[in-house]
Amino acid sequence: MNKSQAIRKKCLECAGGSPKEVTLCPCINCTLWPYRFGHSMKDKRYEERMDKAKHKYPDEFQEVQRLISEQQNNG
């Protein structure tokens, strides 16, 4: 198992095995958060997954975006 796979496995474990919960994870201060999909935020797959979440779970997605914005404004 490589690092990316180990991070993905840990995130799924933390989220009770739910890929949806990994996608919409509110724990943005977690050091693993940017890599929770098994690849970095710079990867095209990250953007694709977040775009799907935006349309499939609009309310939850908006909350995660709010948390990210707050962190950026405070940090």
PyMOL Python script that loads the backbone (N, CA, C, O; Angstrom):
from pymol import cmd

cmd.read_pdbstr("""\
ATOM      1  N   MET A   1       0.850  -1.175   0.000  1.00  0.00           N
ATOM      2  CA  MET A   1       0.000   0.000   0.000  1.00  0.00           C
ATOM      3  C   MET A   1       0.898   1.241   0.000  1.00  0.00           C
ATOM      4  O   MET A   1       1.815   1.357   0.814  1.00  0.00           O
ATOM      5  N   ASN A   2       0.623   2.156  -0.916  1.00  0.00           N
ATOM      6  CA  ASN A   2       1.412   3.385  -0.953  1.00  0.00           C
ATOM      7  C   ASN A   2       0.802   4.448  -0.019  1.00  0.00           C
ATOM      8  O   ASN A   2      -0.231   4.210   0.606  1.00  0.00           O
ATOM      9  N   LYS A   3       1.445   5.609   0.067  1.00  0.00           N
ATOM     10  CA  LYS A   3       0.972   6.661   0.976  1.00  0.00           C
ATOM     11  C   LYS A   3      -0.442   7.123   0.632  1.00  0.00           C
ATOM     12  O   LYS A   3      -1.278   7.285   1.521  1.00  0.00           O
ATOM     13  N   SER A   4      -0.702   7.329  -0.624  1.00  0.00           N
ATOM     14  CA  SER A   4      -2.020   7.796  -1.037  1.00  0.00           C
ATOM     15  C   SER A   4      -3.112   6.808  -0.652  1.00  0.00           C
ATOM     16  O   SER A   4      -4.176   7.201  -0.173  1.00  0.00           O
ATOM     17  N   GLN A   5      -2.850   5.553  -0.861  1.00  0.00           N
ATOM     18  CA  GLN A   5      -3.816   4.516  -0.502  1.00  0.00           C
ATOM     19  C   GLN A   5      -4.030   4.456   1.007  1.00  0.00           C
ATOM     20  O   GLN A   5      -5.152   4.265   1.475  1.00  0.00           O
ATOM     21  N   ALA A   6      -2.952   4.618   1.761  1.00  0.00           N
ATOM     22  CA  ALA A   6      -3.055   4.595   3.219  1.00  0.00           C
ATOM     23  C   ALA A   6      -3.873   5.784   3.733  1.00  0.00           C
ATOM     24  O   ALA A   6      -4.672   5.637   4.658  1.00  0.00           O
ATOM     25  N   ILE A   7      -3.674   6.947   3.139  1.00  0.00           N
ATOM     26  CA  ILE A   7      -4.439   8.132   3.539  1.00  0.00           C
ATOM     27  C   ILE A   7      -5.909   7.917   3.207  1.00  0.00           C
ATOM     28  O   ILE A   7      -6.779   8.178   4.037  1.00  0.00           O
ATOM     29  N   ARG A   8      -6.182   7.451   2.022  1.00  0.00           N
ATOM     30  CA  ARG A   8      -7.571   7.189   1.613  1.00  0.00           C
ATOM     31  C   ARG A   8      -8.232   6.202   2.562  1.00  0.00           C
ATOM     32  O   ARG A   8      -9.373   6.405   2.977  1.00  0.00           O
ATOM     33  N   LYS A   9      -7.524   5.138   2.906  1.00  0.00           N
ATOM     34  CA  LYS A   9      -8.055   4.127   3.818  1.00  0.00           C
ATOM     35  C   LYS A   9      -8.348   4.736   5.185  1.00  0.00           C
ATOM     36  O   LYS A   9      -9.396   4.465   5.772  1.00  0.00           O
ATOM     37  N   LYS A  10      -7.442   5.547   5.692  1.00  0.00           N
ATOM     38  CA  LYS A  10      -7.636   6.184   6.995  1.00  0.00           C
ATOM     39  C   LYS A  10      -8.846   7.118   6.971  1.00  0.00           C
ATOM     40  O   LYS A  10      -9.635   7.138   7.916  1.00  0.00           O
ATOM     41  N   CYS A  11      -8.992   7.887   5.898  1.00  0.00           N
ATOM     42  CA  CYS A  11     -10.122   8.810   5.785  1.00  0.00           C
ATOM     43  C   CYS A  11     -11.447   8.046   5.716  1.00  0.00           C
ATOM     44  O   CYS A  11     -12.425   8.442   6.349  1.00  0.00           O
ATOM     45  N   LEU A  12     -11.477   6.968   4.958  1.00  0.00           N
ATOM     46  CA  LEU A  12     -12.691   6.157   4.897  1.00  0.00           C
ATOM     47  C   LEU A  12     -13.020   5.567   6.266  1.00  0.00           C
ATOM     48  O   LEU A  12     -14.184   5.517   6.664  1.00  0.00           O
ATOM     49  N   GLU A  13     -12.004   5.127   6.975  1.00  0.00           N
ATOM     50  CA  GLU A  13     -12.204   4.585   8.313  1.00  0.00           C
ATOM     51  C   GLU A  13     -12.773   5.659   9.245  1.00  0.00           C
ATOM     52  O   GLU A  13     -13.712   5.402   9.999  1.00  0.00           O
ATOM     53  N   CYS A  14     -12.210   6.835   9.189  1.00  0.00           N
ATOM     54  CA  CYS A  14     -12.659   7.953  10.016  1.00  0.00           C
ATOM     55  C   CYS A  14     -14.105   8.336   9.695  1.00  0.00           C
ATOM     56  O   CYS A  14     -14.859   8.733  10.584  1.00  0.00           O
ATOM     57  N   ALA A  15     -14.488   8.217   8.425  1.00  0.00           N
ATOM     58  CA  ALA A  15     -15.822   8.603   7.969  1.00  0.00           C
ATOM     59  C   ALA A  15     -16.819   7.447   8.011  1.00  0.00           C
ATOM     60  O   ALA A  15     -17.878   7.513   7.387  1.00  0.00           O
ATOM     61  N   GLY A  16     -16.486   6.405   8.736  1.00  0.00           N
ATOM     62  CA  GLY A  16     -17.400   5.283   8.862  1.00  0.00           C
ATOM     63  C   GLY A  16     -17.614   4.517   7.574  1.00  0.00           C
ATOM     64  O   GLY A  16     -18.653   3.883   7.386  1.00  0.00           O
ATOM     65  N   GLY A  17     -16.618   4.573   6.671  1.00  0.00           N
ATOM     66  CA  GLY A  17     -16.692   3.839   5.414  1.00  0.00           C
ATOM     67  C   GLY A  17     -17.487   4.539   4.327  1.00  0.00           C
ATOM     68  O   GLY A  17     -17.727   3.959   3.268  1.00  0.00           O
ATOM     69  N   SER A  18     -17.899   5.773   4.570  1.00  0.00           N
ATOM     70  CA  SER A  18     -18.735   6.503   3.617  1.00  0.00           C
ATOM     71  C   SER A  18     -17.921   7.418   2.702  1.00  0.00           C
ATOM     72  O   SER A  18     -17.355   8.405   3.173  1.00  0.00           O
ATOM     73  N   PRO A  19     -17.850   7.112   1.406  1.00  0.00           N
ATOM     74  CA  PRO A  19     -17.147   8.005   0.484  1.00  0.00           C
ATOM     75  C   PRO A  19     -17.753   9.412   0.472  1.00  0.00           C
ATOM     76  O   PRO A  19     -17.036  10.402   0.320  1.00  0.00           O
ATOM     77  N   LYS A  20     -19.077   9.493   0.632  1.00  0.00           N
ATOM     78  CA  LYS A  20     -19.734  10.808   0.686  1.00  0.00           C
ATOM     79  C   LYS A  20     -19.176  11.625   1.847  1.00  0.00           C
ATOM     80  O   LYS A  20     -18.876  12.808   1.687  1.00  0.00           O
ATOM     81  N   GLU A  21     -19.038  11.003   3.009  1.00  0.00           N
ATOM     82  CA  GLU A  21     -18.537  11.712   4.179  1.00  0.00           C
ATOM     83  C   GLU A  21     -17.075  12.112   4.013  1.00  0.00           C
ATOM     84  O   GLU A  21     -16.651  13.144   4.534  1.00  0.00           O
ATOM     85  N   VAL A  22     -16.309  11.312   3.299  1.00  0.00           N
ATOM     86  CA  VAL A  22     -14.924  11.682   3.005  1.00  0.00           C
ATOM     87  C   VAL A  22     -14.914  12.915   2.110  1.00  0.00           C
ATOM     88  O   VAL A  22     -14.161  13.858   2.352  1.00  0.00           O
ATOM     89  N   THR A  23     -15.746  12.905   1.083  1.00  0.00           N
ATOM     90  CA  THR A  23     -15.826  14.032   0.165  1.00  0.00           C
ATOM     91  C   THR A  23     -16.218  15.312   0.880  1.00  0.00           C
ATOM     92  O   THR A  23     -15.636  16.369   0.634  1.00  0.00           O
ATOM     93  N   LEU A  24     -17.200  15.222   1.764  1.00  0.00           N
ATOM     94  CA  LEU A  24     -17.748  16.391   2.440  1.00  0.00           C
ATOM     95  C   LEU A  24     -17.204  16.555   3.853  1.00  0.00           C
ATOM     96  O   LEU A  24     -17.846  17.182   4.695  1.00  0.00           O
ATOM     97  N   CYS A  25     -16.049  16.007   4.114  1.00  0.00           N
ATOM     98  CA  CYS A  25     -15.451  16.036   5.442  1.00  0.00           C
ATOM     99  C   CYS A  25     -15.301  17.478   5.951  1.00  0.00           C
ATOM    100  O   CYS A  25     -14.689  18.310   5.280  1.00  0.00           O
ATOM    101  N   PRO A  26     -15.857  17.773   7.134  1.00  0.00           N
ATOM    102  CA  PRO A  26     -15.750  19.117   7.682  1.00  0.00           C
ATOM    103  C   PRO A  26     -14.466  19.348   8.486  1.00  0.00           C
ATOM    104  O   PRO A  26     -14.238  20.456   8.972  1.00  0.00           O
ATOM    105  N   CYS A  27     -13.641  18.336   8.631  1.00  0.00           N
ATOM    106  CA  CYS A  27     -12.419  18.433   9.441  1.00  0.00           C
ATOM    107  C   CYS A  27     -11.275  19.009   8.608  1.00  0.00           C
ATOM    108  O   CYS A  27     -10.255  18.354   8.398  1.00  0.00           O
ATOM    109  N   ILE A  28     -11.460  20.233   8.141  1.00  0.00           N
ATOM    110  CA  ILE A  28     -10.496  20.812   7.213  1.00  0.00           C
ATOM    111  C   ILE A  28      -9.156  21.134   7.857  1.00  0.00           C
ATOM    112  O   ILE A  28      -8.188  21.416   7.151  1.00  0.00           O
ATOM    113  N   ASN A  29      -9.083  21.098   9.177  1.00  0.00           N
ATOM    114  CA  ASN A  29      -7.805  21.326   9.858  1.00  0.00           C
ATOM    115  C   ASN A  29      -6.975  20.050   9.976  1.00  0.00           C
ATOM    116  O   ASN A  29      -5.827  20.100  10.418  1.00  0.00           O
ATOM    117  N   CYS A  30      -7.533  18.922   9.592  1.00  0.00           N
ATOM    118  CA  CYS A  30      -6.816  17.651   9.608  1.00  0.00           C
ATOM    119  C   CYS A  30      -5.696  17.704   8.562  1.00  0.00           C
ATOM    120  O   CYS A  30      -5.909  18.159   7.439  1.00  0.00           O
ATOM    121  N   THR A  31      -4.530  17.245   8.932  1.00  0.00           N
ATOM    122  CA  THR A  31      -3.408  17.280   7.990  1.00  0.00           C
ATOM    123  C   THR A  31      -3.638  16.378   6.775  1.00  0.00           C
ATOM    124  O   THR A  31      -3.014  16.578   5.733  1.00  0.00           O
ATOM    125  N   LEU A  32      -4.521  15.397   6.897  1.00  0.00           N
ATOM    126  CA  LEU A  32      -4.811  14.497   5.778  1.00  0.00           C
ATOM    127  C   LEU A  32      -5.908  15.029   4.862  1.00  0.00           C
ATOM    128  O   LEU A  32      -6.089  14.519   3.756  1.00  0.00           O
ATOM    129  N   TRP A  33      -6.632  16.033   5.301  1.00  0.00           N
ATOM    130  CA  TRP A  33      -7.806  16.520   4.558  1.00  0.00           C
ATOM    131  C   TRP A  33      -7.519  16.808   3.078  1.00  0.00           C
ATOM    132  O   TRP A  33      -8.300  16.382   2.228  1.00  0.00           O
ATOM    133  N   PRO A  34      -6.451  17.501   2.742  1.00  0.00           N
ATOM    134  CA  PRO A  34      -6.216  17.797   1.319  1.00  0.00           C
ATOM    135  C   PRO A  34      -5.971  16.552   0.460  1.00  0.00           C
ATOM    136  O   PRO A  34      -6.070  16.612  -0.766  1.00  0.00           O
ATOM    137  N   TYR A  35      -5.655  15.438   1.098  1.00  0.00           N
ATOM    138  CA  TYR A  35      -5.301  14.209   0.376  1.00  0.00           C
ATOM    139  C   TYR A  35      -6.331  13.101   0.587  1.00  0.00           C
ATOM    140  O   TYR A  35      -6.060  11.942   0.272  1.00  0.00           O
ATOM    141  N   ARG A  36      -7.503  13.439   1.112  1.00  0.00           N
ATOM    142  CA  ARG A  36      -8.490  12.448   1.526  1.00  0.00           C
ATOM    143  C   ARG A  36      -9.025  11.581   0.391  1.00  0.00           C
ATOM    144  O   ARG A  36      -9.582  10.514   0.651  1.00  0.00           O
ATOM    145  N   PHE A  37      -8.872  12.007  -0.850  1.00  0.00           N
ATOM    146  CA  PHE A  37      -9.341  11.208  -1.980  1.00  0.00           C
ATOM    147  C   PHE A  37      -8.278  10.236  -2.471  1.00  0.00           C
ATOM    148  O   PHE A  37      -8.540   9.438  -3.371  1.00  0.00           O
ATOM    149  N   GLY A  38      -7.106  10.290  -1.904  1.00  0.00           N
ATOM    150  CA  GLY A  38      -6.017   9.436  -2.358  1.00  0.00           C
ATOM    151  C   GLY A  38      -5.141  10.119  -3.382  1.00  0.00           C
ATOM    152  O   GLY A  38      -4.260   9.489  -3.967  1.00  0.00           O
ATOM    153  N   HIS A  39      -5.372  11.408  -3.608  1.00  0.00           N
ATOM    154  CA  HIS A  39      -4.543  12.219  -4.491  1.00  0.00           C
ATOM    155  C   HIS A  39      -4.656  13.674  -4.034  1.00  0.00           C
ATOM    156  O   HIS A  39      -5.562  14.013  -3.273  1.00  0.00           O
ATOM    157  N   SER A  40      -3.773  14.509  -4.478  1.00  0.00           N
ATOM    158  CA  SER A  40      -3.721  15.885  -3.992  1.00  0.00           C
ATOM    159  C   SER A  40      -4.809  16.758  -4.593  1.00  0.00           C
ATOM    160  O   SER A  40      -5.461  16.391  -5.571  1.00  0.00           O
ATOM    161  N   MET A  41      -4.989  17.914  -3.988  1.00  0.00           N
ATOM    162  CA  MET A  41      -5.984  18.880  -4.444  1.00  0.00           C
ATOM    163  C   MET A  41      -5.635  19.427  -5.827  1.00  0.00           C
ATOM    164  O   MET A  41      -6.503  19.972  -6.510  1.00  0.00           O
ATOM    165  N   LYS A  42      -4.398  19.292  -6.242  1.00  0.00           N
ATOM    166  CA  LYS A  42      -3.966  19.782  -7.554  1.00  0.00           C
ATOM    167  C   LYS A  42      -4.323  18.817  -8.682  1.00  0.00           C
ATOM    168  O   LYS A  42      -4.244  19.169  -9.859  1.00  0.00           O
ATOM    169  N   ASP A  43      -4.711  17.614  -8.316  1.00  0.00           N
ATOM    170  CA  ASP A  43      -5.043  16.583  -9.297  1.00  0.00           C
ATOM    171  C   ASP A  43      -6.418  16.852  -9.910  1.00  0.00           C
ATOM    172  O   ASP A  43      -7.343  17.274  -9.216  1.00  0.00           O
ATOM    173  N   LYS A  44      -6.542  16.609 -11.195  1.00  0.00           N
ATOM    174  CA  LYS A  44      -7.810  16.831 -11.896  1.00  0.00           C
ATOM    175  C   LYS A  44      -8.932  15.985 -11.287  1.00  0.00           C
ATOM    176  O   LYS A  44     -10.085  16.414 -11.264  1.00  0.00           O
ATOM    177  N   ARG A  45      -8.606  14.807 -10.803  1.00  0.00           N
ATOM    178  CA  ARG A  45      -9.620  13.934 -10.202  1.00  0.00           C
ATOM    179  C   ARG A  45     -10.245  14.579  -8.969  1.00  0.00           C
ATOM    180  O   ARG A  45     -11.422  14.364  -8.680  1.00  0.00           O
ATOM    181  N   TYR A  46      -9.447  15.376  -8.239  1.00  0.00           N
ATOM    182  CA  TYR A  46      -9.964  16.093  -7.075  1.00  0.00           C
ATOM    183  C   TYR A  46     -11.060  17.064  -7.510  1.00  0.00           C
ATOM    184  O   TYR A  46     -12.145  17.090  -6.929  1.00  0.00           O
ATOM    185  N   GLU A  47     -10.769  17.854  -8.528  1.00  0.00           N
ATOM    186  CA  GLU A  47     -11.737  18.830  -9.024  1.00  0.00           C
ATOM    187  C   GLU A  47     -13.006  18.143  -9.533  1.00  0.00           C
ATOM    188  O   GLU A  47     -14.113  18.623  -9.289  1.00  0.00           O
ATOM    189  N   GLU A  48     -12.848  17.043 -10.228  1.00  0.00           N
ATOM    190  CA  GLU A  48     -13.998  16.313 -10.753  1.00  0.00           C
ATOM    191  C   GLU A  48     -14.881  15.804  -9.611  1.00  0.00           C
ATOM    192  O   GLU A  48     -16.107  15.894  -9.675  1.00  0.00           O
ATOM    193  N   ARG A  49     -14.258  15.283  -8.595  1.00  0.00           N
ATOM    194  CA  ARG A  49     -15.024  14.750  -7.471  1.00  0.00           C
ATOM    195  C   ARG A  49     -15.763  15.853  -6.729  1.00  0.00           C
ATOM    196  O   ARG A  49     -16.920  15.678  -6.347  1.00  0.00           O
ATOM    197  N   MET A  50     -15.102  16.987  -6.523  1.00  0.00           N
ATOM    198  CA  MET A  50     -15.751  18.095  -5.835  1.00  0.00           C
ATOM    199  C   MET A  50     -16.875  18.679  -6.684  1.00  0.00           C
ATOM    200  O   MET A  50     -17.893  19.115  -6.147  1.00  0.00           O
ATOM    201  N   ASP A  51     -16.702  18.689  -7.992  1.00  0.00           N
ATOM    202  CA  ASP A  51     -17.761  19.186  -8.875  1.00  0.00           C
ATOM    203  C   ASP A  51     -18.991  18.287  -8.783  1.00  0.00           C
ATOM    204  O   ASP A  51     -20.119  18.779  -8.744  1.00  0.00           O
ATOM    205  N   LYS A  52     -18.779  16.984  -8.748  1.00  0.00           N
ATOM    206  CA  LYS A  52     -19.901  16.058  -8.589  1.00  0.00           C
ATOM    207  C   LYS A  52     -20.594  16.276  -7.252  1.00  0.00           C
ATOM    208  O   LYS A  52     -21.823  16.270  -7.178  1.00  0.00           O
ATOM    209  N   ALA A  53     -19.816  16.466  -6.202  1.00  0.00           N
ATOM    210  CA  ALA A  53     -20.390  16.690  -4.872  1.00  0.00           C
ATOM    211  C   ALA A  53     -21.196  17.980  -4.834  1.00  0.00           C
ATOM    212  O   ALA A  53     -22.237  18.057  -4.181  1.00  0.00           O
ATOM    213  N   LYS A  54     -20.709  18.982  -5.536  1.00  0.00           N
ATOM    214  CA  LYS A  54     -21.395  20.282  -5.578  1.00  0.00           C
ATOM    215  C   LYS A  54     -22.817  20.119  -6.113  1.00  0.00           C
ATOM    216  O   LYS A  54     -23.746  20.762  -5.624  1.00  0.00           O
ATOM    217  N   HIS A  55     -22.980  19.273  -7.101  1.00  0.00           N
ATOM    218  CA  HIS A  55     -24.290  19.072  -7.715  1.00  0.00           C
ATOM    219  C   HIS A  55     -25.132  18.029  -6.975  1.00  0.00           C
ATOM    220  O   HIS A  55     -26.356  18.145  -6.910  1.00  0.00           O
ATOM    221  N   LYS A  56     -24.482  17.034  -6.431  1.00  0.00           N
ATOM    222  CA  LYS A  56     -25.215  15.950  -5.776  1.00  0.00           C
ATOM    223  C   LYS A  56     -25.613  16.285  -4.342  1.00  0.00           C
ATOM    224  O   LYS A  56     -26.674  15.870  -3.875  1.00  0.00           O
ATOM    225  N   TYR A  57     -24.758  17.040  -3.642  1.00  0.00           N
ATOM    226  CA  TYR A  57     -24.995  17.402  -2.237  1.00  0.00           C
ATOM    227  C   TYR A  57     -24.801  18.904  -2.047  1.00  0.00           C
ATOM    228  O   TYR A  57     -23.865  19.313  -1.361  1.00  0.00           O
ATOM    229  N   PRO A  58     -25.650  19.723  -2.628  1.00  0.00           N
ATOM    230  CA  PRO A  58     -25.395  21.173  -2.627  1.00  0.00           C
ATOM    231  C   PRO A  58     -25.302  21.800  -1.244  1.00  0.00           C
ATOM    232  O   PRO A  58     -24.442  22.652  -1.022  1.00  0.00           O
ATOM    233  N   ASP A  59     -26.153  21.408  -0.314  1.00  0.00           N
ATOM    234  CA  ASP A  59     -26.122  22.020   1.018  1.00  0.00           C
ATOM    235  C   ASP A  59     -24.850  21.664   1.780  1.00  0.00           C
ATOM    236  O   ASP A  59     -24.203  22.532   2.366  1.00  0.00           O
ATOM    237  N   GLU A  60     -24.500  20.385   1.768  1.00  0.00           N
ATOM    238  CA  GLU A  60     -23.298  19.945   2.459  1.00  0.00           C
ATOM    239  C   GLU A  60     -22.050  20.530   1.806  1.00  0.00           C
ATOM    240  O   GLU A  60     -21.106  20.926   2.490  1.00  0.00           O
ATOM    241  N   PHE A  61     -22.057  20.579   0.485  1.00  0.00           N
ATOM    242  CA  PHE A  61     -20.921  21.152  -0.240  1.00  0.00           C
ATOM    243  C   PHE A  61     -20.741  22.618   0.138  1.00  0.00           C
ATOM    244  O   PHE A  61     -19.617  23.070   0.361  1.00  0.00           O
ATOM    245  N   GLN A  62     -21.820  23.347   0.208  1.00  0.00           N
ATOM    246  CA  GLN A  62     -21.752  24.762   0.562  1.00  0.00           C
ATOM    247  C   GLN A  62     -21.180  24.949   1.972  1.00  0.00           C
ATOM    248  O   GLN A  62     -20.436  25.899   2.215  1.00  0.00           O
ATOM    249  N   GLU A  63     -21.517  24.063   2.885  1.00  0.00           N
ATOM    250  CA  GLU A  63     -20.990  24.151   4.252  1.00  0.00           C
ATOM    251  C   GLU A  63     -19.480  23.921   4.265  1.00  0.00           C
ATOM    252  O   GLU A  63     -18.753  24.634   4.957  1.00  0.00           O
ATOM    253  N   VAL A  64     -19.007  22.946   3.515  1.00  0.00           N
ATOM    254  CA  VAL A  64     -17.569  22.692   3.433  1.00  0.00           C
ATOM    255  C   VAL A  64     -16.856  23.900   2.826  1.00  0.00           C
ATOM    256  O   VAL A  64     -15.791  24.299   3.296  1.00  0.00           O
ATOM    257  N   GLN A  65     -17.441  24.474   1.792  1.00  0.00           N
ATOM    258  CA  GLN A  65     -16.849  25.664   1.173  1.00  0.00           C
ATOM    259  C   GLN A  65     -16.793  26.826   2.162  1.00  0.00           C
ATOM    260  O   GLN A  65     -15.830  27.593   2.170  1.00  0.00           O
ATOM    261  N   ARG A  66     -17.817  26.953   2.988  1.00  0.00           N
ATOM    262  CA  ARG A  66     -17.835  28.001   4.008  1.00  0.00           C
ATOM    263  C   ARG A  66     -16.700  27.803   5.001  1.00  0.00           C
ATOM    264  O   ARG A  66     -16.015  28.757   5.370  1.00  0.00           O
ATOM    265  N   LEU A  67     -16.504  26.571   5.427  1.00  0.00           N
ATOM    266  CA  LEU A  67     -15.423  26.264   6.371  1.00  0.00           C
ATOM    267  C   LEU A  67     -14.051  26.577   5.762  1.00  0.00           C
ATOM    268  O   LEU A  67     -13.177  27.125   6.434  1.00  0.00           O
ATOM    269  N   ILE A  68     -13.874  26.227   4.497  1.00  0.00           N
ATOM    270  CA  ILE A  68     -12.604  26.507   3.816  1.00  0.00           C
ATOM    271  C   ILE A  68     -12.385  28.003   3.745  1.00  0.00           C
ATOM    272  O   ILE A  68     -11.285  28.487   4.014  1.00  0.00           O
ATOM    273  N   SER A  69     -13.414  28.732   3.387  1.00  0.00           N
ATOM    274  CA  SER A  69     -13.314  30.195   3.287  1.00  0.00           C
ATOM    275  C   SER A  69     -12.962  30.819   4.627  1.00  0.00           C
ATOM    276  O   SER A  69     -12.122  31.716   4.700  1.00  0.00           O
ATOM    277  N   GLU A  70     -13.605  30.346   5.685  1.00  0.00           N
ATOM    278  CA  GLU A  70     -13.306  30.852   7.032  1.00  0.00           C
ATOM    279  C   GLU A  70     -11.850  30.599   7.399  1.00  0.00           C
ATOM    280  O   GLU A  70     -11.180  31.473   7.948  1.00  0.00           O
ATOM    281  N   GLN A  71     -11.370  29.410   7.098  1.00  0.00           N
ATOM    282  CA  GLN A  71      -9.988  29.069   7.421  1.00  0.00           C
ATOM    283  C   GLN A  71      -9.021  29.976   6.645  1.00  0.00           C
ATOM    284  O   GLN A  71      -8.026  30.444   7.198  1.00  0.00           O
ATOM    285  N   GLN A  72      -9.315  30.213   5.394  1.00  0.00           N
ATOM    286  CA  GLN A  72      -8.440  31.063   4.578  1.00  0.00           C
ATOM    287  C   GLN A  72      -8.439  32.497   5.087  1.00  0.00           C
ATOM    288  O   GLN A  72      -7.401  33.159   5.071  1.00  0.00           O
ATOM    289  N   ASN A  73      -9.579  32.980   5.535  1.00  0.00           N
ATOM    290  CA  ASN A  73      -9.685  34.336   6.050  1.00  0.00           C
ATOM    291  C   ASN A  73      -9.046  34.509   7.421  1.00  0.00           C
ATOM    292  O   ASN A  73      -8.621  35.607   7.782  1.00  0.00           O
ATOM    293  N   ASN A  74      -8.980  33.417   8.185  1.00  0.00           N
ATOM    294  CA  ASN A  74      -8.400  33.482   9.529  1.00  0.00           C
ATOM    295  C   ASN A  74      -6.923  33.094   9.550  1.00  0.00           C
ATOM    296  O   ASN A  74      -6.224  33.340  10.533  1.00  0.00           O
ATOM    297  N   GLY A  75      -6.464  32.500   8.483  1.00  0.00           N
ATOM    298  CA  GLY A  75      -5.129  31.940   8.524  1.00  0.00           C
ATOM    299  C   GLY A  75      -4.143  32.678   7.747  1.00  0.00           C
ATOM    300  O   GLY A  75      -2.974  32.294   7.709  1.00  0.00           O
TER     301      GLY A  75
END
""", "prot")
cmd.dss("prot")
cmd.show_as("cartoon", "prot")
cmd.util.cbc("prot")
cmd.orient("prot")
